[in-house]
Each structure stands twice: as structure tokens, then as C-alpha cells.
């Protein structure tokens, strides 16, 4: 069996992401000295594009929305950390940007051996991942990508 040492899990709180995290935990527990990297990408551009009728001069709304989205992404990281069994090393990764490119950069920067991710997420407002992100990762990642349904 292949033993992955650095496993990244994009996490947005969806059931698919939770299942991906559980699979990653199983893989990490079978490997010696494996670390799970939980990645949360705060996609501000997608969230703001849903409010294109609001004037940017109305900075209060956009600032509030951005802060709420960032808080949700950080809460997702906290939730994911709570799901990881004791004894499995883990690190949190947080970025603001477009999910696909940001995840690829995190994977490269952290020398990730395997990406385990859900096939679908919560959508642009509630979450950050959707089927197109998993497709993006499969076609562009330098390491194997394990898609969980």
C-alpha cells in the first residue's frame, strides 16, 4: 500500500468534505508520521459577485460580507480540526482567493503527496467548493487527487 506523508484536505463543512477528511484520517493512520493539511479557501470574489447590484461605495455591506465569509472559513477549519482523531498530526491552511489556484499553490508550497477532497461542496455563498473545483484539481495537480463522493 502507498503511504502518503502529507495529505491535504480542502474543507468547507459540506458532507463531502467531512467524508474526504475521514478518508484522509484513515490513510494518515496507516502511514507512519503522516500529517493532514486542512485547507480552507475564502473565495471573496465569488461571494462579492453575487452582490453586484450593490454599490462598492456601500463599503459597509461588502466589508461585513467579507468578514462573515472569512469567519465562516475559519470556523470550518476549527470544525475539521475537531474531527481529526488524536494521534494524527495536522496543520491548518487558510488562504483568500480562487479555490482551484489557491489549493494548487498550497499543495506545491507544502509539498503535498496526496489531495483528498469531496466531489461537491456547499456552493459559492455558503461554502467554497463545487464540482468544478474537484475537476480543476484532478486536471492540474502535480500529486494524486482522491475524490470522495
C-alpha positions in Angstrom: 0.0 0.0 0.0 1.2 3.5 -0.8 2.0 5.5 2.3 1.3 9.2 1.9 3.1 11.5 4.4 1.5 14.9 3.5 -2.2 14.7 2.8 -4.2 17.9 2.0 -8.0 18.0 2.5 -9.8 21.1 1.2 -12.6 21.7 3.7 -15.8 23.7 3.6 -18.0 21.9 6.1 -20.1 20.0 3.5 -20.8 16.3 3.9 -18.5 15.5 1.0 -15.7 17.4 2.7 -16.3 15.6 6.0 -16.2 12.3 4.2 -13.0 13.3 2.5 -11.5 14.2 5.9 -12.5 10.8 7.3 -10.8 9.0 4.4 -7.7 11.1 4.8 -7.6 10.3 8.5 -7.7 6.6 7.6 -4.9 7.0 5.2 -2.8 9.0 7.6 -3.3 6.5 10.4 -2.0 3.7 8.2 1.2 5.7 7.4 4.0 6.5 9.8 4.5 10.2 10.6 1.7 11.4 8.2 0.3 14.9 8.5 -3.1 16.1 7.3 -3.2 19.6 6.0 -6.7 21.0 6.3 -7.2 23.8 3.7 -9.9 26.5 3.8 -10.0 28.9 0.9 -12.0 32.1 1.4 -13.4 32.9 -2.1 -14.3 36.6 -1.6 -14.6 37.3 -5.4 -17.3 34.7 -5.9 -19.2 35.9 -2.8 -19.0 39.5 -3.8 -20.1 38.8 -7.4 -23.5 37.7 -6.0 -24.0 41.3 -4.8 -23.0 43.1 -8.0 -26.1 45.4 -7.7 -24.7 46.9 -4.5 -22.5 49.9 -5.0 -18.9 49.4 -3.9 -19.4 52.8 -2.2 -21.6 50.9 0.2 -18.4 49.6 1.8 -20.1 48.6 5.0 -22.0 45.7 3.3 -19.1 44.4 1.4 -16.8 44.7 4.5 -19.4 42.9 6.6 -19.9 40.2 4.0 -16.1 39.7 3.6 -15.7 39.4 7.4 -18.5 36.9 7.7 -17.1 34.8 4.9 -13.7 34.8 6.5 -15.1 33.9 9.9 -17.0 31.0 8.3 -13.9 29.7 6.6 -12.0 29.8 9.9 -14.9 28.1 11.7 -14.7 25.4 9.1 -11.1 24.9 9.9 -11.9 24.6 13.6 -14.7 22.1 12.9 -12.4 20.0 10.8 -9.7 20.0 13.4 -12.2 18.6 15.9 -13.0 15.7 13.6 -9.4 14.5 13.4 -8.6 11.7 15.9 -6.0 12.2 18.5 -2.6 10.9 17.4 -2.9 12.2 13.8 -0.7 15.2 13.1 -2.5 18.1 11.3 -2.0 21.7 10.2 -4.4 24.3 9.2 -4.0 26.2 5.9 -6.0 29.4 5.2 -6.0 31.4 2.0 -8.1 34.1 0.4 -8.5 33.6 -3.3 -10.0 31.4 -6.0 -10.2 27.8 -4.7 -8.5 25.9 -7.6 -5.4 28.1 -8.0 -5.1 28.7 -4.2 -5.3 24.9 -3.5 -2.7 24.2 -6.1 -0.4 26.8 -4.7 -0.8 25.4 -1.1 -0.2 21.9 -2.4 3.0 23.0 -4.1 4.2 25.1 -1.2 3.7 22.3 1.3 5.0 19.5 -0.9 1.7 17.6 -0.6 1.8 13.9 -1.6 -2.0 13.4 -1.9 -5.1 15.6 -2.1 -8.3 14.1 -0.7 -11.4 16.1 -1.5 -15.1 15.9 -1.8 -16.7 15.9 -5.2 -19.1 18.7 -4.3 -19.2 21.5 -1.7 -21.7 23.9 -0.4 -21.8 26.5 -3.2 -20.4 29.9 -3.6 -22.2 31.7 -0.8 -22.2 29.1 2.0 -19.0 27.3 1.0 -16.1 27.3 -1.4 -16.0 24.1 -3.3 -18.1 22.8 -6.1 -17.7 20.0 -8.7 -15.7 22.3 -10.9 -13.0 22.7 -8.3 -12.5 18.9 -8.0 -12.3 18.7 -11.8 -9.8 21.6 -11.8 -7.7 19.8 -9.2 -7.7 16.5 -11.0 -6.6 18.0 -14.2 -3.9 20.3 -12.8 -2.4 19.0 -9.5 1.1 17.6 -9.6 0.2 14.9 -7.0 -2.6 12.3 -6.9 -6.1 13.6 -6.2 -8.6 11.3 -4.4 -12.2 12.4 -5.0 -14.7 11.3 -2.3 -18.5 11.2 -3.1 
